[in-house]
Amino acid sequence: MYRNYFKRHIDIIFSLILLCFTFPILFIVSILLFISQKRKVFFIQARIGMGGKVFCIYKFKTMNDEKNSDGNFLPDDKRITKIGQFLRKYSIDELPQLINILKGDMSFVGPRPLLPKYLPLYTSEQMRRHEVRPGITGWAQVNGRNNISWKKKFEYDVWYVDHLSFWLDLKILYLTFIKVINREGISKDGFATTEPFNGNN
């Protein structure tokens, strides 16, 4: 009942409440990014959601678009801006995903939505992470976030799918709050967030 009905209704109610509550923050950050990022406020990217459906995720833009002499983007850790570091430090860059939740693309809690290019690399067991809506936070995020291997992340994601409950979601939200306050697992050494998934890591 919770998985198929109440979870979605809770997402709708609280995303609306939080959008209203955080509107001043969203407004101020949008203005700062509009000025500092050459009018590019949001980072919009295709991700995979429940059932393998592709959707566009919204985040505040935390990196510039600087490229090398070959026309390729510089490494993530070279492109992240000062305001971007601040936004990521306190997970403020994730706030626009409240729109994704309201639209039904995401939930507050669930496996993090990943890039479509990773789909061919998943095992059949790892694909099970798409049996539920992806989330802003999840079981993997409170158990290491970007400091654990991809293999471990997927194990946590599938475990969440098998054990999804109201009380587990509450526990994850509480632990997420603690992680954000303590600023744990924000990035892996040498990366703005973590290394790309290659099917073996």
C-alpha positions in Angstrom: 0.0 0.0 0.0 2.8 2.5 0.9 4.9 1.6 -2.1 2.1 1.8 -4.6 -0.1 4.6 -3.2 1.0 6.6 -0.1 4.6 7.2 -1.1 3.6 9.1 -4.2 1.0 11.2 -2.4 3.5 12.0 0.4 6.0 13.1 -2.4 3.5 15.4 -4.0 2.4 17.1 -0.7 5.9 17.6 0.7 7.5 18.7 -2.6 4.8 21.4 -2.8 5.5 22.5 0.8 9.2 22.5 0.3 9.0 24.4 -3.0 7.1 27.2 -1.2 9.4 27.1 1.9 12.6 27.2 -0.1 11.5 29.7 -2.7 13.6 32.5 -1.3 16.7 30.3 -1.5 15.8 29.1 -5.0 15.3 32.7 -6.1 18.6 34.1 -4.6 20.7 31.2 -6.0 19.1 31.6 -9.4 20.0 35.3 -9.5 23.6 34.5 -8.4 24.0 31.8 -11.0 22.4 34.0 -13.7 25.1 36.6 -13.1 28.1 34.3 -12.6 27.3 31.6 -15.1 26.5 33.7 -18.1 22.7 33.2 -17.6 23.0 29.5 -17.3 21.2 28.7 -14.1 20.2 25.1 -14.4 22.0 21.9 -15.3 19.5 19.8 -17.2 20.5 16.2 -18.2 18.8 13.0 -19.3 18.6 10.3 -16.6 16.9 6.9 -16.3 13.8 6.6 -14.1 11.4 4.0 -13.0 10.9 1.3 -15.6 13.9 2.5 -17.6 12.0 5.6 -18.7 14.2 8.6 -19.7 13.5 12.0 -18.0 15.3 15.3 -17.6 16.7 16.0 -14.2 17.1 19.5 -12.9 19.9 20.8 -10.7 21.5 24.2 -10.1 24.6 24.6 -12.4 27.7 24.1 -10.4 30.3 23.8 -13.1 31.4 26.1 -15.9 31.7 25.0 -19.6 35.5 25.4 -20.0 37.1 23.2 -22.6 40.6 22.2 -23.6 42.4 22.8 -26.9 40.7 19.7 -28.4 37.2 21.1 -27.6 36.6 18.6 -24.8 35.3 19.6 -21.4 38.0 19.9 -18.7 37.8 17.4 -15.8 34.9 17.9 -13.4 37.2 19.0 -10.5 38.7 21.7 -12.8 35.3 23.1 -13.8 33.5 23.3 -10.5 33.0 27.0 -9.5 33.3 28.5 -6.1 29.6 29.0 -5.8 29.1 25.5 -7.1 31.3 24.1 -4.3 29.2 25.9 -1.8 26.0 24.6 -3.3 27.2 21.0 -3.4 28.7 21.3 0.1 25.2 21.9 1.5 23.3 19.9 -1.2 21.5 23.1 -2.3 22.2 22.2 -6.0 19.7 19.3 -5.5 16.7 21.6 -4.7 15.4 22.0 -8.3 14.8 18.2 -8.2 11.7 19.1 -6.1 10.2 19.9 -9.6 11.1 16.4 -10.7 9.3 14.9 -7.7 6.2 17.0 -8.3 6.2 15.8 -11.9 6.4 12.2 -10.9 9.9 11.6 -12.3 11.4 11.1 -8.9 10.7 10.5 -5.2 12.4 11.9 -2.1 13.9 8.5 -1.4 15.1 6.0 -3.9 18.2 5.0 -6.0 19.9 8.0 -7.5 19.0 8.4 -11.2 21.9 7.7 -13.5 22.9 8.4 -17.1 21.3 6.5 -20.0 24.8 5.5 -21.2 25.2 3.2 -18.2 22.2 1.0 -19.1 24.1 -1.5 -21.3 26.6 -2.0 -18.4 24.1 -3.2 -15.8 23.7 -6.8 -14.8 20.1 -8.1 -14.6 20.3 -7.7 -10.8 21.5 -4.1 -11.0 18.7 -3.3 -13.4 16.3 -3.9 -10.5 17.1 -0.5 -9.2 14.6 0.8 -11.8 11.7 -1.0 -10.2 11.1 2.1 -8.1 11.3 5.9 -8.7 14.8 7.3 -8.3 15.3 9.6 -5.4 17.1 12.8 -4.3 18.6 10.6 -1.6 18.8 6.8 -1.0 20.2 3.9 0.9 23.5 4.1 -0.9 23.8 7.9 -0.2 23.6 7.3 3.5 26.0 4.4 3.4 29.0 6.1 1.8 27.5 8.3 -1.0 30.4 9.0 -3.4 33.1 7.3 -1.3 32.0 3.7 -2.1 32.4 1.6 -5.2 29.7 1.5 -7.9 29.2 -2.2 -7.2 28.4 -1.4 -3.6 26.1 1.4 -4.5 24.1 -1.0 -6.7 23.9 -3.6 -4.0 22.5 -0.9 -1.6 20.0 0.2 -4.4 18.6 -3.3 -4.9 18.5 -3.9 -1.1 16.3 -0.8 -0.9 14.0 -2.0 -3.6 13.5 -5.3 -1.7 13.0 -3.6 1.7 11.2 -0.3 0.8 8.9 0.9 3.6 7.7 4.0 5.2 10.0 3.5 8.2 13.0 2.9 6.0 12.3 6.1 4.1 12.1 8.0 7.3 15.4 6.5 8.5 17.1 7.4 5.2 15.8 11.0 5.3 17.0 11.4 8.9 20.5 9.9 8.0 20.6 12.2 5.0 20.1 15.2 7.2 23.0 14.1 9.4 25.2 13.5 6.3 24.5 16.9 4.9 25.2 18.6 8.2 28.5 16.8 8.5 29.2 17.2 4.8 30.2 13.5 4.4 30.9 11.7 1.1 30.4 14.7 -1.1 33.1 13.7 -3.6 35.7 11.1 -4.4 39.3 12.2 -4.6 40.1 13.7 -8.0 36.4 14.1 -9.0 33.7 16.7 -8.5 31.4 13.8 -7.4 32.7 10.4 -8.3 34.3 8.4 -11.1 32.3 7.3 -14.1 30.7 3.8 -14.0 32.5 1.3 -16.4 30.7 -1.9 -15.6 33.5 -3.2 -13.4 34.0 -0.7 -10.7 
